[in-house]
Amino acid sequence: NQMEEAAKWYAKAVNYAGIDPIHFLYYGKVLMALGKYEDAKIWFKTYAESDPAMGEHFIESCDYAISLRGKPATFRVYKEYLNTTNADFGPAFFGDYIVYSSSRTDIKRTMKKNRSKGFSESPSNQLYITSMDNKGYLRTPTLLQSDFQNNYNEGPVTFSPDGEWVVFTRNIFENGIRQIPEAGGTLAMYIAEVDANGSWKNVKALPFNVSAYSAGYPAFSPNGKLLYFSSNREGGFGGWDLYVAFRTATGWSVPQNLGSAVNTPGDEISPYLNGRSLYFSSDYHHGLGGMDVFRAEKQDGNWNLVYHLGNTINSRYDDYGFIFNAEDNRGYVVSNRTGGQGNEDIYKVRKMTDKFVITVLNESDMRPVEGATVDFSACGEPIFKTNINGKYAFEALAGLGCDVVIKKEGFKPYSLKINSLGERLTRSYEVKLRRIADEYVGKIVDSQTNEAVKEVYVKATNRRTGLTLKTMSNQWGEYKLALQVPEEYTIRYSKAGYVNTHKKVTITSRTDKSLLGVLSFKKSYAVGNIDGGVVASTDDLPDDEIIEELDTPQDEPLEEYNTEEATPKGFAVQVAAYFDEREVNVAKYAQLQEIGNVYKMKDGNAEKVRVGIFASKKEAEDARKTIVRKGYTKAFVVAEEGRQNLTLRVEEEKEPVVQIVEKPFVDYKVRVATYRNSKLFDAKPLSGFGKIEKRKAGKFTIFLLSGFKSLEEAKMTQQKVVNLGYKDAHLVTEDGKKLKKVK
């Protein structure tokens, strides 16, 4: 555990004539643990003169470690508060609890020590049990076993899924000495029944214990039928290898070696099976130094694929004992890395994921669709199904971006784009599947030219249930709605430059898909100067151009207003008011046309822009909320009391032009660090992250990254910088000479 001290001794030892070349290898490993990869490569190269394969392997490991700098991490690691200055190691799930081993001395037993016969004469660790507090951290533990049971030098442990069996390691670990095979010593495994009080009984040695060899680090499979463990028995591929044994009616099968893809000439320990993944630690697979955590996947029935878990869960020191519960995104790892309490510590682990909740509904009645397939094939993942509530929830790592296809027999498929930034956000998607039998097609044409009218906003409201469906007409003027039989709907049509219209439709047949018919859509006209005016009036149209009233219930006022008559009573949303004499440009409010008719009216000395008119205050309030979301944060609901001088918004007779207001570009930057001595700042690890900028602040220099096209890109870069070790890196904007933190 004292790598700095070890490096000093090795630096002297390697200069002795006739020294065993193995010390060149050991010296290189110590330098790797200190992060001095270039120096380590020198000694691995020296060792390669006597053992070319091994020497070249660790040179490649150094290059691999260097290549991980700046790469986004899969996991985030947090310090646990229960750690002590002594060794804390071997966490295991036990229902809602965590059982682990510790050499802590602050929790005392009342009776004399009960030692493990045949093992250490100076017992140094015992088992504790703890659980999470309301903030997600482990509480101060209590002793797992009573004073009447053997209670020292037992661990790591594993419990069967039903909690009725425990397999444990009898160890000889000493506090202050690395708790890994390289430190030496003999381990053995035992199995016991766990009674209702948590006591262990009928303790028996497992048949895997072989004289002169060790076996330890056990892990039950999720179904309790397999036991994974590590052993240095004969017949392996090197030091400690991973094995699996199957539980039978009469005992246990002969252990099987997991093969050469997982096991190496080095040591592999602390296996843990979670779903389709086998996690373990190795000091030989390419990593950062010491023991690193890896994940293995099966291919063709064997554990042939091995992946490094990244540069936050792993450090330059020993990282092992990894366990993980995917359901609540919680796990633990043991490490003797710098910055801990001392010796081995337990760290909390969470995957850098976003949580996604997909709710699939039947578009026509908004009922949940159970059993809809959620196809992740484009993401390289399997196909899943929605539950009885039409929901499917999952977590995705940072960087995931693909199209998920949602299907159900009898419905049209739906493609949903998923993007994960790994910010632990919860994102909800409501997917409305359209039943093929419920789809009806209508068409909208210009009343004068008979040409198709595209981008007409169509809103259909079920007159019985109040359920609302929304869509837009396509380039051929067609629109589709999922409607039920037998039901009545009020369908509203609106587009800038046309008079808002609505009609009543009764759906009586599933076979006649043309019930929506063809709507002849009237353009709005101007009073006096048709080319430049903005006052709409049907009174100024020729007799044959007067818009016919559609079949509309009496309690629903038509949304076609005449400036020569008082406006209908109801409610509207006021968006703006102008108190000077300048011309009010209602065209700038074009994006609100899909919510309701946009108009201006004279009220005293002010000209006011409003959206309406709505039959009820609730409908107006719903519209106000939508308007606020579009950026008009001061909009409010008013009552329209049948006033005159109402001016409707009108476009020219040419195809209407909608003004698109783009959001102003915000130059987000990542504030990396602040130095008094700017020469201490190493810019190399940040190469390729963005443009490096400097700002002076008195005696200090602030280093920034810039050049991002969006807030999302800046956020992803910030996370990469944090993963490099700049824990206080955050987003800022620059206002003049001031940097403002983005909250």
Summary of the structure (lengths in Angstrom):
residues: 743
radius of gyration: 35.6
end to end distance: 40.1
largest distance: 113.8
contacts: 2282
relative contact order: 0.06
helix: 14%
strand: 38%
